[in-house]
Amino acid sequence: MQRPLDEELRDLRRAIDAIDEQILTFLARRFAIADEIAEHKALRRQAVVQPERAQEVRARYLEAGAALGLNPPFLSALWTLVHEESCRRQGERLRAFERSTRTV
């Protein structure tokens, strides 16, 4: 006996909801690691953006996504959003570190 289409659709939507939760969890973990990287950069007085590293990560991101059949313009836009948020957070951490180490 076949399942009703509404039930199949409901199950597929639940699967997407579960994957969306995983994506958010992974993003939170990624940004937490980026925060740790900011602390290392602050101690070494390094800039937030390391252009060579950014290009390397972007290329790897686009290549891996393309191998999975994902649309390159989508991948590029997604990478840009993730990278910009990482940089924004790292910038905040570096500024906070600088404020905390200033001598008055």
C-alpha positions as CSV (number, residue, x, y, z in Angstrom):
1,M,0.0,0.0,0.0
2,Q,1.3,3.4,-0.9
3,R,1.7,6.2,1.6
4,P,-0.4,9.3,1.0
5,L,1.4,12.1,-0.7
6,D,0.7,14.5,2.2
7,E,2.5,12.1,4.6
8,E,5.5,11.8,2.2
9,L,5.7,15.6,1.9
10,R,5.5,16.0,5.7
11,D,8.4,13.5,6.1
12,L,10.5,15.2,3.5
13,R,9.9,18.6,5.2
14,R,10.9,17.1,8.6
15,A,14.1,15.8,7.0
16,I,14.9,19.3,5.6
17,D,14.2,20.8,9.1
18,A,16.6,18.4,10.7
19,I,19.3,19.3,8.1
20,D,18.7,23.0,8.6
21,E,19.3,22.5,12.3
22,Q,22.6,20.8,11.5
23,I,23.6,23.6,9.2
24,L,23.0,26.1,11.9
25,T,24.9,24.0,14.5
26,F,27.9,23.7,12.1
27,L,27.8,27.5,11.4
28,A,27.8,28.2,15.1
29,R,30.8,25.9,15.6
30,R,32.6,27.4,12.7
31,F,32.1,30.9,14.1
32,A,33.2,29.8,17.5
33,I,36.5,28.6,16.0
34,A,36.8,31.8,14.1
35,D,36.5,33.6,17.4
36,E,39.4,31.5,18.7
37,I,41.4,32.3,15.7
38,A,40.8,36.0,16.4
39,E,42.4,35.6,19.8
40,H,45.5,34.1,18.2
41,K,45.6,36.9,15.7
42,A,45.3,39.5,18.5
43,L,48.2,38.0,20.4
44,R,50.3,38.1,17.3
45,R,49.0,41.5,16.1
46,Q,47.9,40.0,12.8
47,A,45.2,41.4,10.5
48,V,41.8,39.9,10.5
49,V,41.9,39.2,6.8
50,Q,44.7,37.0,5.5
51,P,44.2,37.4,1.7
52,E,46.1,34.2,0.7
53,R,44.2,32.1,3.2
54,A,40.9,33.6,2.2
55,Q,41.6,32.8,-1.5
56,E,42.7,29.3,-0.6
57,V,39.5,28.6,1.5
58,R,37.3,30.1,-1.2
59,A,38.8,28.0,-3.9
60,R,38.5,24.8,-1.8
61,Y,34.9,25.7,-0.9
62,L,33.9,26.3,-4.6
63,E,35.7,23.1,-5.8
64,A,34.2,20.9,-3.1
65,G,30.7,22.3,-3.6
66,A,30.9,21.9,-7.4
67,A,32.0,18.3,-6.9
68,L,28.7,17.8,-5.0
69,G,26.7,19.4,-7.8
70,L,26.1,22.7,-6.1
71,N,25.6,25.9,-8.2
72,P,28.9,27.9,-8.3
73,P,27.2,31.4,-8.0
74,F,25.2,30.1,-5.0
75,L,28.4,28.7,-3.5
76,S,30.2,32.0,-4.1
77,A,27.5,34.0,-2.4
78,L,27.3,31.6,0.5
79,W,31.1,31.7,1.0
80,T,31.0,35.5,0.9
81,L,28.4,35.6,3.6
82,V,30.2,33.1,5.8
83,H,33.6,34.8,5.3
84,E,32.2,38.3,5.9
85,E,30.6,37.2,9.2
86,S,33.8,35.5,10.3
87,C,35.7,38.7,9.6
88,R,33.1,40.8,11.3
89,R,33.3,38.7,14.5
90,Q,37.1,38.5,14.4
91,G,37.2,42.3,14.0
92,E,35.1,42.7,17.1
93,R,37.3,40.4,19.1
94,L,40.5,42.2,17.9
95,R,39.1,45.6,18.9
96,A,38.0,44.3,22.3
97,F,41.5,42.8,22.8
98,E,43.1,46.1,21.8
99,R,40.9,48.0,24.3
100,S,41.7,45.6,27.1
101,T,45.4,45.9,26.6
102,R,45.7,49.7,26.3
103,T,47.5,51.3,29.1
104,V,46.0,54.5,30.5
